[in-house]
């Protein structure tokens, strides 16, 4: 029996017995998706099909208290202990987030944050990871981004060009962080306070650039290498668990999160 199958079965038992309520009673989880679309290639680690995404959302709603990212950040700022909150986020700004994920979120009345790469919104740019797969997926339009914001969803910044903030510094880093925030605010005509750094690994953000995020007026800085949120977690060191082919089911995800095994390899 494969390891993922064993984890799924243990996850079903763990959540079925409500043992998760004990294991996660002082924790919160932030999850990160990228693309939500059908006809997923086996070699595509960034895409979750629409039916699987809905299964995750129903699992989240059943076993967690799904809240917005600003609500979780407010709780951390007050020093209050988390209690089984879960936050849904999306990185990059693919149009399928709007076309496929949004209807599921609205049907289930779930909040979410969408982190956008400002220079790619409304363009035909193909990032290197899609080019390597031989695929071309469209980005949201600015009208779609504004529609998300008008309908109560949190829209956050993900730099201007998906820069590696573990490598760039000085003026370049400032343009990516502060410039992306200003571009978003100009297009949305609303303040932008949530930030997620690209690539999301330990090595992809220097402490100097984390400080730039803080000084720019953001309230949080999200990573992407796994882990859970506990009382005292610094909102500028906010862990997220990426949802991808790493997990073969919501219950495997739940098993790893409940037992503190959600850290991803770097």
N, C-alpha and C positions, 0 to 999 in steps of 0.2 A: 504493500500500500504506500503511495507517495506521501511525502511529508506534508504537502499542502492538503491532501485529503484527510490525513490524521488531524491536522489543525482545524479543518472545517468541522469534523465530527466532534472534536473536543470543544470547539467554539459553540456548536449547537447545544451541547450538554451544559456548558458553562452559562450561556445566556438563558437557556431553558429553565435552569434551576435557580436563576436570579443571583447566582454567586457573583456575577459581574457588579451587582449593586454594592457589594462589599469591597471588591477590588478597585472600583472606580469612584468610590464615594467622595474622595478628596482630589479628584482629577477632572480635567477637561481635555478635549481633543479638538485639534484644528486639522481638517483634511483638505487636500489640494487635488483638484482635477485639472486636466488640460483640455483634451478634446472629448466631445460627446457626439458620436456619430456611428452609423451602422456600416456594415461591410468592412470590418476591421481586419487589416492584414496581420498575420501572426507575428510578423517582425516589428509591429508598431507598438512600442511600450507606452505611448502617451495617450492612446485612445481607449475609451470605454464605450461600449455600445449603449444605445438608449435604454433598452430593456434592463440591462445590468445596472445602469445608473439609477433607474427607478427602484430596483431592488435595494440598492445601497440606501437610497433616500428613505424608503419605508423602514429599513433596518435602523437607520439613524433615528427616525421619528418614534419608533417603538421602544428603543432601548436607551435613548439619551434625551436630554432637553436641548433641542436645536435652537440656538440663539444667533444673533448677528455678531460679527467680529467687534463692532464698537461696544456692544453690551458686555462681551467678555473682557475687553480691554478696560472698561469702566470698573468692572469687578476687581481686576488685578490692581488698578490704580488705588482703589479703596483699601486694598489689603485683605479683601474678603476671600475665604477659601472657595475654590471651585467645587461644584457638585454635579458631575456627570453632564456638563454642558458639552455641546459639539457645535463647531462652526464649519460651514461649507464654504470653500473658496475655489476660484478658478484662476489659472495663470495664462497670460499672454493676450487673450482677446480674440480667440477664434470665433467665427460667426456661428458655428454650430452650438456654442454656449447659449446664444440668443435663440436660435431656431429650435434646438432639441432639448437643452437642459432647462431653459426658462419655463416652458409649459409644464414640465414635471414639478419644478419648484412651486409654481403657482397653484397647480392642482393639489399639492400636499401642504400648501401654506407654509413653506420653508424659506427663511432668509438666506442670503448668500452674499459674498463679496467677489467682485470680478476685478482682477488686477490686469491693467491694460498697458501694453507697450505703445506709447503715444505715436511714434513715428511710423508704426506699421498699420494703425487703424485706418481703414478706408483705402488701403493700397494693395498692390499685387505682389508685394515682397515675399520671397520664399526663403525662410531661414535654412541654415545649413543642415539641420537635423531632418527637415522635410525633403530637402534636395537629395540627401543621402538615401532616403527611402523611395525616391522617385515620385513623390506626391506633391500636390499643390492644393492647399486648403485656404479658402477665403477668410479674411479678417472681418470683424464687425465694422459697420459704418459708424460715423459719429452720431447719426440720428439714432441708431440702435443703442449706443452707449448712453445717450441722453434719455432714451426711453427707460432704460434700466434704472437710472437715477431718479427719474420722475415717479417711477412705480415702487420706490422705497428700498431698492437694493443698493448696497454699498458698492461704490466704484473706487478702486484704489490704484496706486501707481506701481509700475513694474519697470521703471526707467524709460528712457526715450528709445533705445535701440537694443535692449537686452544685453547690456554691457556686463562683463564680468567684473564686479566691484571688488574682487580679490586681486585684480591686476591693474585697474586704472586708478588714478589718483588725481589730486589737485583740481585744476580747472575742468578736465574731462569728467571726473567723477561728479563735480558740482553740476555740470550741465546735464548729466544723466539723471541725477537725483532731484535737484531743485528745478531744472528745466522741465523734466517730465511732470512734476507736480503743477507747475504754472500752466503748462499746455493743457493738462486735464481740467484744471479749474477754469481756464478760459473757455474751453469747449462746453463744459458742463454747467458753467455759471453757478458753481457751488464749491464749497471748501472740500478738499481732499485730504484725509487724515490717515489713511491706511497705506502701508508700503510692504511689498515683498521683493526681496532681492533675487535676481535671476540665478538660475542653476541651483541655488539653495543649499549647497554643501558647506561644510565647515570652512573650506578654503576660499569660498567665493564672496567673502565680505571682510575687508580689513576693519579694525577697530576705528581707524580714522574716518572711514566712510560710514560706519554705523553712527558715529557722532554727527556726521553731515546729515544723516536721516533725521536724527533727533532735532538738530538745530533748524532744519528746514520746516519744522512744524508738524511733522507726522506724530501720531500717537503710538505707533507700533512698527515693528520691523520683523517680518515673518521669514523664517527659513524654510527648508524643505527636506530635511534629512531624517525625519521621524521624531518620536518622543511625545510625551504628554505634558500638559500644563498643570502646575501645582501652585499652592499658595506661595507667594513670594517670587514667582516667575516674573522676570523683567519683561514688560511688553516689547522691549527692543531686542529681546532674545527669544522671540516667540516661536516655539517649534511647530511644525506641521507634518502630518503623515501623508505622503503622496499616494493616491489611489491609482494603481496601474495593474499590469499583468503580474506584478509582484504578488498580488493576492488573487486567488481564483474564486473567492466568494466573500460576501460581507461577513460571514461567520469566521472565516480565517482572519480577516482584518480584526474582528472583535477579539479573537483569541490572542493575537499578538499584542494588541493595545492593552487588554486587561492584564496581561502578564508582563508588561513592560518590554516587549520584544519588537517594537515597531521601528527601531532605528534601522535605517537603510545602509547598505554598504557604500563606502565612498571611494 
